[in-house]
Amino acid sequence: MSNWKTDFEVKFSLEFKHFNGRKEIKNNTLIVEAESEDEAIEMIINQYDNSVFLKIDEVKKIWSY
């Protein structure tokens, strides 16, 4: 177990399809503190209750301490 933490920038989108066929995409970015890239992704998935609309676009390490 490590005491080191890393800040990750997670870019993601929520893709909604409306009944009239229109597609709506909302892009968002969150910075999370995690021990690994996988843990950062898991935090975002949990934040959005494992939504079927959620798509992780990019995870970037920005700082370690």
Secondary structure, DSSP 8 states (H G I E B T S, - for coil): -----EEEEEEEEEEEE-TTS-EEEEEEEEEEEESSHHHHHHHHHHHTTT-TTEEEEEEEEEEE-
